[in-house]
């Protein structure tokens, strides 16, 4: 599970590093917020109760959204960039 803050920081990096110079639209922000909301849960950690993201489900849904949005989306490269899977 991932901390909600870590997920938001990663999404901010993705938004600001768009190589095509395209900006995300309101639709994109709404979808990201919905994916986070749908995949978060409460966890009782040593430092107290906090929100965490169920990373497996979240990543699957996020990749599905990106694939539907852009036929050139490379899921393997994306998962490597997020550290979910190790690169070559």
Phi, psi and omega in degrees: 000146181247145176292139181303321180298318178299319179296315180297320178297318178297317179296323177297321178296317179299319182295319186274354182245027178293114186287338181277354182078007179278149177253151177286151181260173177305322179303319180295315180296320178296317180295318179299315179299318179294319178297318178296313181299317183291336186248011179263156179209169178268143177227140178264100181260171180303325181274002178125183181280137180212163175276138174227160179257133173285097193299321182299307180296318181299311182296320179299314181291322179295315179296321178298317178298313180296321179296319179292330182279328186216114182294343178269001180300129180253102184298320181297312179299320179296314180294327174294317181296328179277351181086003180293321174235151182280137178282182181290000000 
